[in-house]
């Protein structure tokens, strides 16, 4: 591989120099940056995507090494701070950061790195569709308004499961995972429940939220006026930090569309970001 005028051989799993010079790019820089994007997007890069990311970063370093180095150091410095936060704080940070970051990436359309990252994000959040299929589905739904509330009556669920934790003796302790549900009723009432489990070592933390409100759907615009919501945190290893509290009343507005995922109709709600829910059972 020719890098910065020299030949560099990367050993499997090593930390070779990808672009040599005063502002060098190493394989570890690529790996740590991908780790950050996987955290922000809640998506795993494929081997091909990792290679595309490496190639893109090499091009940026050869074009302007100082600017590329500064950008990487800024991202990795911020990520180091995020990694020191509690699981609850990490989730809050990601929820605030990712939508704005992805929006900025979309504005930079035509830039190879931005286009690659947008495609990875879209593929991870389009219910199994490719980014091109997701874009087409969004265009089709935009041409036909969803309608009134009767079109979304019922239970809608989004869930994600992760790794499980066991004792040394093999006893099950718990799993990482999240589940969010909406229940729309014919009289305009709506109920929401959100639960997140995080296992860290032998500790289990559960964050739980439930709220009720009134929904109104006009065309593809959904407005929900929420009453004060219940919110709680329960950490088995830090009981002194556990709490239950009421969150203030608020009104949320979403854009609504339907999509088909492997033959199943999904309800997609877009606020700061888009989440697609499957019919609940």
N, C-alpha and C positions, 0 to 999 in steps of 0.2 A: 504494500500500500504506500503510495507517495504522499507524504504529509509535510508541508512546509519546506519542500526541497530535499527532504531526507526520506529514506525508506524505514518504516517502522513496522515491526512484527508484533502483533498482539497475541500474547499467550491466552489460552482459554481461561476466563475468569480473572485475567490480570488487569493492571491499570496502566496500559501503555499510553504514550503521547500520540494523540491524533493529529494535532497541528502544533508544530514546534515554534518556538520564538519567545520573546520576552513575555507576551501574553499567551501562554500555552493552553491548549485544550486537551484534557485527559479523559480517558474512558470513564473514570469515576465521576467527572462532571456530568457526563451524559446520563449515567445511571442514577445519580441523585436528582437530576432535573426530571427525569422520567418518573421517579418515585413521587416527586411533588405533584406532577400532573395526574398521576394515578390516584393520589389522595384527593386532589381538587375535583376531579371528574368522577370519582368512584368507579373507575374503569381500569382494566388491565390492558397494557399494550401487548400486542402480538409481537412475535419475533420480527415480522416484516415491518411493523410500525416502529419498533426500536431501532431497526436499521435505517429506516427513513429519517428518524429523528437525529441519529448520529450524522448522517449525510448532510442534513439541513444545518446542523450546528457547525459542521466543518466548513460549509460554504460561508456561513456568517462570519466565522473567525478569519477566513482568508480574505473576506471583503473588508472588514473593519474589526480587527482583533480587540482593540481597546474597548469599543462600544459593546461588543459581544461579551467580553469578560465582565464588564461592569453590570450588564443585564443579568448574567448568570449569578454573580455574587450577590446581587440585590435579592433575587428570588430565593436562593439557598439560605441567605441570612434570615429572611422572613420565615422560611419554612422551619429553620432551626428553632425559632421562637414558638412557632405553632406546635412543634413536637413536644415542647415542655409543658403544654397546657393540659388540663384535665380532659377526659373524653367528651364531657358536656361542652366545655369551652371550644374544643376542636370542631364539634358539629356546628356550633353557633358561628364560628369564624368561617367555616366552609360555606354555610348557607348565605353569608353576607358577601363573601369574596367571589365565589364562582360565577353567579349570574352576570355581574358587572364585567368580570374578566372575559367571559365567553362573548358578551356583547361587543367588547373592544376587539376581540379576535375577528368577529364577523365584519367589523368596520374596516379591517385590514385585508379584506378579500383580495387575492392576487399575490399576497406574500406567501411563499411556499410553507414556511413554518406555521403561520397562522391557519392556512387552509388545512394542513395536516392535523393540527390540534382540534379544529372545529369538526373535522370528519370523525375523529376519534370520539369526541364528546357526543356528537349526534348519533353515532352508531350505538353508543352505550345507553342512550336515553330515548331511543325511538321504538322501544318495544319489540326489538328483534329485526327491525327494518334497517336497510342501509340508509345513509344520509340522503341519497338521491330519492329513494322510495318515500322516505319521511317527508321530504320537501314536496314531492308530488301529491302525497296524501293531504298535506296542509293546504296546497293550492286547490284541490278538489273540494275540501270542506269549506274553504273560504267562499267558494262560489255558491254554496247552498247553506244558508243560516241554519243553526241547530234547531231553533224554534222556541217553544215555551217550556216551562218546567216539567211538563208531562214527559218530555223526551229523556229526562235523566232520573226519573223516580226509581228508587231502589238502592241497594248497597253497592259501593265501589271500593275496591281494595288495591293498595300497593304494598308489596312486601319484599324484604330482602333478608336472606339468611347468610350467616358467616360461619366461622370456625367454632368448634365446641371445645370445652375445657373439661378435663377429667382429673380426678385425684390420682395419686401414685398407685393406689389400689385398683384403679380402673372405674371408679364410680363417677357417673355423670354429674357435673356441677352446673352447667348452663352453656348457652350459645350466644354468640354475637348475632344481632339481627334487629330489624325495624319493621313496623307494620303501621300503616296509616289507612284509615277508613272514613268514608263519607256515607251518610245515609240520608237520602232525600225523600221526603214524604209528600203525598199529594196535596196536603193543606199548606205547603210552603215551608214547613219546618225542616231543619237540617241538623244533623248531629255529626260530630267529628270526634274521632279517637286516634291518638298517636302514642305509640309505645316504642322505646328504643332500649335494647339490652346491650351492655358492653362488658365483656369479660376481660379482666386484666390480672394475670396470674391466678390466684385463688380468690379474687374479689369480683363481685358482681354489682354493677350499677345499673339501675333501671330509671329511665326518665319517662314520665307518663303525663299525658294531657288529654283533657276531654272538654268539649264545649258544645253549646247549642245556640241556634240562631234562626233567622228567617232568610229564605233565599228568594231571589227574583231573577229570572232568566228572560232576556229580551234579545232575540236573534242569537248572536254568539257571545253576548256579554252577560256574565253571571255576577251578581252582587249578593254578598252574604253579610247581614248585620248580626254580628256575634254578641251574645251576652257575656258578662265576665266569665272567664274560663278557669278551670281547675288545673293546676300544674304542680307536679311533685317530683322529687329526686330522692332515690333510696340507694345508698351505697353500703354494702355489707361490711366493708372495711373502714368506713368513716362515718359512723352513725351520727356523730356530732354535727356533720355538715348536711344531714338530711333535712328536707323541709317540704311543706305543702303551702301553696299560696294561690291567691286569685290574681289572674291577669286581667287588665282593664278591658272593657268592651271595645270593640273595633269593627270596622267595616272593610271587607276585602272584595276586590274586583278581579275577576279572571276572564280570559278569553277561552271559549270552549270549542272543542272540535271532537269528532269521533275518528277513530282509525281502526283498521282491521289488522290484527296481529295473529298470524297462524290460524285464521278462521274465527278468531274471537274478537268481538266488538269491544273496544276500549274507549273510555272517556278521558280525554286529555285536557287538563286545566293549566293555563299559562298565566302566572302572575309575574314574579321576578324571574321565574324559571318555569319550565314545563314538566309536569308529571302525568303519566298516563296510568289510569286505574282500570283494573279488570273487574268484571261483575263479581260481587261477593256471593258466598254460599251460606 
